Amino acid sequence: MSSPTELRDLALDLADTADTIAMRYFGDPVPATRKPDGTPVTAADREIEAALRGRIEAALPAAAILGEEEGGTVAGDGVCFVIDPIDGTKNFMRGVPVFATLIGVLLDGRVVAGVASTPAMGERWDAARGQGTRRNGSRVGVSAIDQPGDAHVLHGGLNRFSWSARRWERLAEITGEAWRTRGFGEFWMHLLVAGGMAEVAFEDGLSLWDMAALEIIVEEAGGRMTAWDGEPVLASSGSALTTNGVLHEAYMARLKDLLDA
């Protein structure tokens, strides 16, 4: 099992397992503890990752695994699964349905398959290298909008831009010129770009498990996902710029000097 489609299909099966666990917890306020970095973790996060690790180890014993809760490393050779058991944990805790299990699959260091499963929203997005991106089984693609004034622009939250006057001023400039701006945050805004419902999404402070599945979903939909300075997103310092491709250079120019701001 080493083709992109086979690895995507395994990731889809894993997402079924994750959905079942997530929805068993979702609906009531979900208690959480704090990890050493201050971010919350729930029993659902831990149970999902443990279940997926067990299934991967049974199906592909030689595969490497990197997960948000149990760690690991990204292998340069062979198959590697990168798992975020619940992206949007704070939403999940409060009963907000915008959360997902993200499963990215690398082969020899390159992402070749990805799944983003959002059971409370009834959404399942997937991609395999060379096979396009699907939303609930149907092919999707990015928009052709090529002017910032016509663009739906999404960002990761105001708190990420209140750190400095320069960041705050730049966000004001970007929102002022856009057709519409919203702070959806997390995985969802990147999927909206992949599906042609928005043109630009940007955030920082990310980890590999936040980005691996999304990178291929965006790329196979015809878009681009890089760091703010144009470097490969999985090798970056944790920033991500997703666009429909046409607008990528324009927004990279707006963001790249903010990495150290």
Buried (B, 14 or more C-beta within 10 A) or exposed (E): EEBBBBBBBBBBEBBEBBBEBBEEBBEEEBEBEEEEEEEBBBEBBBBBBBBBBEBBEEEBEEBBBBBBBEEBEBBEEBBBBBBBBBBBBBBBBEEEBBBBBBBBBBBEEEBBBBBBBBBBEEBBBBBBBEBBBBBEEEEBBBBEBEEBEEBBBBBBEEEBBEEEEEBBEBBEEBBEBBBEBBBBBBBBBBBBBBBBBBBBBBBBEBEBBBBBBBBBBBBBBBBBBBBBBBBEBBEBEBBBBBBBBBBBEBBBEBBBEBBEB
